[in-house]
């Protein structure tokens, strides 16, 4: 059906991290407001928008392949996202001379201008009255990502995010709280707070005062966490750097206001490698801080990511990391082998680590962490925990505990239990565990009904 006979249709591909997902949600919402249909297929779309990821080389390759596929299957393609700036943008144009438009991350206006130019909207805009106030979501109804800022002020040597997304720009705290309240009213049971550096929230505004429901609040992480903690749902903090003021949110976790969960990308433990990485924060005292946090909030779960095989990493540096892991006893850990990213200053560092050594160190790291994780999860067996249900099918239900963020952490399996729905909060007894996941049985007491 042609666009002259109906509302024009836009195909959409969203790649990359949760921050890019929020950008996609905003673009899709604006498309709907402007009267466009969203098409699930290339054939039916009048134009295709591809929101790219450019964080590491494998992500760039995936983005390039997605663009090429869209060009082949449809031919009218608009590109946005992290690959839409600088040399990556030029590479996209060179590989696809007939591309309609290329723009950078969070550049919503350029995307919409290009859609309007190449596929003009109809005069009628039938959707504003039926769209939810929060706009279109790409996550299930029961959880939502809440982006609190854009960009980053750090200049870590392995990262090009500041070049792609610019310096830190914090959203007004009143705007964030209003969005959170709207999401909760529409069924969100878990808010996942995201940014490039959540603990830096408000630094760019000098912690400007704002008013939320007539109450003065500073634009800073602890004020935001306290306000979100009053909404009566799960609140999970991602991408937190271990600055001293993070200590102030731990009591909120101990009080049950926000989830006792911190996602802190430590990246390494060797002081020499951290210096080469140009990592922020007082990393030398991190183990002391973790111990102090756990004394205040024993239920605290910490997830992190690390890089092995960074240029100049010696066996001694790597052993420091393994020893640190043993002492830190982190709950959830991801590990990546260092991969050069075009435009990152780390590319110029001497003494690159051979690929086979990277692989060996990655395997040793994962073996160490799997043992730690398996031991910690075994300690959960016999405990009662609240879980949030994500999926239900004929085999049973899949849920998550407070220790598990969607997509990246473990799951809680309730085999043969189907008397529930996504978004329900259940009380369960943990019956078994492996290195990453838990198995449980319901206590037949729905937390929602209490």
Helices and strands as residue ranges (DSSP letters): E 9-14, H 18-33, E 37-39, E 47-52, H 57-73, E 77-81, H 86-95, E 101-102, H 108-118, E 143-147, E 149-150, H 161-165, E 169-170, H 173-185, E 190-194, G 198-200, G 203-205, E 209-212, E 215-218, H 221-228, E 234-237, G 244-246, H 247-254, E 261-263, H 271-277, G 283-285, H 286-296, E 301-308, H 315-328, E 332-337, G 345-348, H 355-378, E 384-393, E 396-401, E 412-415, E 425-433, E 438-446, G 447-449
